[in-house]
Amino acid sequence: MTFPSQATTTRNPRALFLVTVLAALISPVGWLAPRAAEAGAVIDSDGDLVPDQFDNCSTLANGPNQTSNQVDSDLDGYGNRCDTDYDQSCTTTVADFGAFLATFGTNSLGESDHDGSGTVTTSDFAVFLTRFSNPPGAPGPSGLVCASCSSGVPCTP
């Protein structure tokens, strides 16, 4: 490829611009050169290896190293690990306690199995009790933008 001489480019601003653009395009450090990704900080508040923006339970560990690995049985966008609102009323109430008791001791990977062990046990009750005694008892928090305790629309990452 031949470029105009320096003398030509000093007399013609258009030619100078064209030469500059072409040089930048074909230069190994120009616009088309590969660049390193420039990502911001990844926040993982609970240290479960799932970034908060994708974590369906961002304050309690429920990542790939836990048996409750992002399980969300009712698809409301809140992981079982921090969702004790079984009737989708947006708060944990006595009605939810009744639903929990109905599954206690059973082999279930349902919503009341908060630790993902496959059986609803006293460790699941401890999670339920913590959510029940901490007003307002709403599920979450979740980093998923589609999370909703009452919409009825499935929320999957």
C-alpha positions as CSV (number, residue, x, y, z in Angstrom):
1,M,0.0,0.0,0.0
2,T,1.4,3.4,-0.9
3,F,0.7,6.5,1.2
4,P,0.9,10.0,-0.1
5,S,4.2,11.7,0.5
6,Q,4.6,14.1,3.5
7,A,4.6,17.0,1.1
8,T,1.2,16.1,-0.2
9,T,-0.3,15.6,3.2
10,T,0.8,19.0,4.5
11,R,-0.9,20.7,1.7
12,N,-4.1,18.6,1.8
13,P,-5.8,18.2,5.3
14,R,-8.1,15.5,3.9
15,A,-5.2,13.4,2.8
16,L,-3.6,13.9,6.3
17,F,-6.8,12.7,8.0
18,L,-7.0,9.7,5.7
19,V,-3.4,8.7,6.3
20,T,-3.9,9.1,10.0
21,V,-7.0,6.9,10.0
22,L,-5.4,4.2,7.8
23,A,-2.2,4.1,9.9
24,A,-4.3,3.7,13.0
25,L,-6.3,0.9,11.5
26,I,-3.4,-1.2,10.3
27,S,-1.1,-0.4,13.3
28,P,-0.5,-3.2,15.7
29,V,-1.6,-0.9,18.5
30,G,-4.4,0.7,16.5
31,W,-8.2,0.4,16.7
32,L,-8.3,-3.1,15.4
33,A,-5.6,-4.5,17.7
34,P,-6.8,-6.9,20.4
35,R,-7.3,-5.3,23.8
36,A,-7.5,-6.6,27.3
37,A,-10.9,-6.7,28.9
38,E,-11.5,-3.9,31.2
39,A,-14.0,-5.2,33.7
40,G,-15.1,-3.5,36.9
41,A,-15.0,-5.1,40.3
42,V,-17.0,-8.2,40.9
43,I,-18.9,-8.0,44.2
44,D,-19.8,-11.3,46.0
45,S,-21.1,-10.2,49.4
46,D,-21.6,-13.7,50.8
47,G,-18.5,-15.3,49.3
48,D,-20.3,-18.1,47.5
49,L,-18.6,-17.6,44.2
50,V,-21.7,-16.2,42.5
51,P,-21.5,-12.4,41.8
52,D,-24.2,-10.5,43.6
53,Q,-25.9,-9.4,40.4
54,F,-26.6,-13.1,39.5
55,D,-27.0,-14.4,43.0
56,N,-30.6,-15.3,44.0
57,C,-29.7,-15.1,47.7
58,S,-26.9,-12.5,47.9
59,T,-26.5,-12.4,51.7
60,L,-26.3,-16.2,52.5
61,A,-23.9,-18.5,50.8
62,N,-25.7,-20.7,48.3
63,G,-23.1,-21.1,45.5
64,P,-21.4,-24.0,43.8
65,N,-19.7,-25.1,47.0
66,Q,-22.9,-25.5,48.9
67,T,-25.6,-28.2,48.5
68,S,-28.2,-25.4,48.1
69,N,-26.4,-24.2,44.9
70,Q,-28.8,-21.5,43.7
71,V,-31.8,-23.8,43.9
72,D,-35.1,-21.9,43.6
73,S,-38.0,-24.4,43.8
74,D,-40.8,-21.9,43.2
75,L,-38.9,-19.9,40.5
76,D,-39.6,-16.5,42.1
77,G,-36.0,-15.4,41.8
78,Y,-35.2,-15.9,45.5
79,G,-33.1,-19.0,46.3
80,N,-34.4,-21.6,48.7
81,R,-31.6,-20.6,51.1
82,C,-33.3,-17.3,51.9
83,D,-36.9,-17.8,50.8
84,T,-39.2,-18.9,53.6
85,D,-42.3,-17.2,52.0
86,Y,-44.0,-20.4,50.6
87,D,-47.4,-18.8,49.8
88,Q,-45.9,-15.8,47.9
89,S,-47.4,-13.2,50.3
90,C,-44.1,-11.3,50.3
91,T,-43.6,-12.0,54.0
92,T,-43.0,-15.1,56.2
93,T,-46.1,-15.7,58.3
94,V,-47.9,-18.4,60.4
95,A,-49.3,-19.8,57.1
96,D,-45.8,-20.4,55.9
97,F,-45.0,-22.1,59.2
98,G,-47.9,-24.5,58.6
99,A,-46.5,-25.3,55.2
100,F,-43.1,-25.9,56.7
101,L,-44.5,-28.3,59.3
102,A,-46.3,-30.2,56.6
103,T,-43.0,-31.0,55.0
104,F,-40.8,-31.4,58.1
105,G,-39.0,-34.8,58.2
106,T,-39.8,-35.6,54.6
107,N,-37.4,-36.3,51.8
108,S,-37.9,-33.3,49.7
109,L,-35.9,-31.0,47.5
110,G,-38.8,-28.5,47.7
111,E,-38.8,-25.0,48.8
112,S,-38.7,-25.8,52.6
113,D,-35.3,-27.7,52.1
114,H,-33.3,-24.6,52.7
115,D,-29.9,-26.3,52.9
116,G,-30.3,-28.6,49.9
117,S,-29.7,-31.8,51.9
118,G,-32.7,-33.6,50.4
119,T,-34.5,-33.8,53.7
120,V,-36.4,-31.1,55.7
121,T,-34.6,-31.1,59.1
122,T,-33.9,-28.9,62.1
123,S,-31.2,-27.1,60.1
124,D,-33.9,-26.0,57.7
125,F,-36.1,-25.0,60.6
126,A,-33.2,-22.8,61.9
127,V,-33.2,-20.9,58.5
128,F,-37.0,-20.6,58.7
129,L,-37.0,-19.3,62.3
130,T,-34.4,-16.7,61.5
131,R,-36.5,-15.3,58.6
132,F,-39.7,-15.6,60.6
133,S,-38.3,-13.6,63.6
134,N,-36.7,-10.9,61.5
135,P,-39.4,-8.5,60.2
136,P,-40.6,-8.0,57.6
137,G,-39.6,-11.6,56.8
138,A,-39.6,-11.0,53.0
139,P,-37.6,-13.4,50.9
140,G,-34.1,-12.4,49.6
141,P,-32.3,-10.3,49.0
142,S,-31.8,-11.4,45.4
143,G,-29.6,-9.8,42.8
144,L,-31.8,-11.0,39.9
145,V,-33.8,-8.1,38.5
146,C,-36.8,-10.4,37.8
147,A,-37.1,-11.5,41.4
148,S,-40.6,-11.0,42.7
149,C,-42.4,-12.6,45.6
150,S,-45.8,-12.0,44.1
151,S,-45.7,-11.7,40.3
152,G,-46.2,-15.3,39.5
153,V,-43.9,-14.9,36.5
154,P,-41.0,-17.4,36.5
155,C,-37.6,-15.8,37.2
156,T,-34.7,-17.7,36.0
157,P,-31.2,-16.4,35.5
